[in-house]
Each structure stands twice: as structure tokens, then as C-alpha cells.
Amino acid sequence: MATWFTVWTTEPVHARLFVLYLVAIFCFSVFRVVRLARFLYSTRTDAATNSISDRDDLRRIGLADARFRHLWYLRYADMQSIKTAVVFTLLLSVVIVTGGAGGAFANEFNNTNVPGSVALLKVGFVLCRRLATGVSVCAILYVIASSCEVVLMRRKADWSHALAVAKAGLSDFPR
């Protein structure tokens, strides 16, 4: 633990803020995925539309459809916001690496006990580590958002199918 704390305190402020941003955006995304899971659990189409007998059932189906579509569009917007955060995080990663390069070079080259080639190599490793951290978080978030989007699309297709079956059962009912 002492080693991690030592590394953390030696990082420049912009790099520490970047790591905190990555943690925050990851927690934000996990929160959105949990909300999606709750939505998927609450909108199961097991036997919700099996027996329809009168206009009240038709009205309840219409209300259920409106509620489903409203919640579905909210969760879809959540997944799109995660994808937008991926693009922003990738751009921020590049900015952190390019903006912090000067300070990293100055910090390593001011050490008179290290030859220039070794200092350049150290700076390269530090900058690549920062970029790799940002890109890794971007990749994880994109995989999460894409897989959740697929699940959302499947749920919408299942719901539309169940709704069509329920309404087809009403075709004999006089309007």
C-alpha cells in the first residue's frame, strides 16, 4: 500500500485528476447499467398479455406499452450517454498525454544522474501508461454500452412481439 501511495503522490495534479475522473465515469456507468438491469427485470413479458377479454384490458395494454416505451427510451439514452462518455474520455486521454508531456520531460531531464536516452525512455513509459489507462477504461465502457444496447434492442423486439400477439387476440373483439 505504501508503494501505491508513493506513486500517487509523485504523479502531477493533472494525472491524479484524470485518474479520479476515470473512477468517477466508471462508477457513473455502473450506476446506469444497474438502472438498466432494474428496467429489464421490471419489464419481463412472461404472461402479462395472455388473456384479453374486454376494453379495460385493451386500455391496460395501451398504458403498459406507453410506460414501457417511456422507460425504454430513458435507458437507451443512458446507454448513449455512456458511449458519449467513451469518446470524451478518449479525447481527454490524448489531451492528458500531450499536455503532460512537457512537464514529464522537464521532470525527467532535470535529473542529472540519468542519461538523456534513459530519461526519454522513462517519459515514454509514463506517458504510455497514462494513455493505456484511459484507452482501457474507454474499451471497457464501450463494451458495456454496446452489450447493454443489444439487450435493450432485444427487449424492445420481444415487447413489440408480445404486444402484437395481444392485440391480434383482440381482432375479434368489436371496437
Secondary structure, DSSP 8 states (H G I E B T S, - for coil): -HHHHHHHHHS-HHHHHHHHHHHHHHHHHHHHHHHHHHHHHHT--SSTTS---SHHHHHHHHHHHHHHHHHHHHHHHHHHHHHHHHHHHHHHHHHHHHHHHHHHHHHHHT-TTS-HHHHHHHHHHHHHHHHHHHHHHHHHHHHHHHHHHHHHHHHHHHHHHHHHHHHHTTTTS--
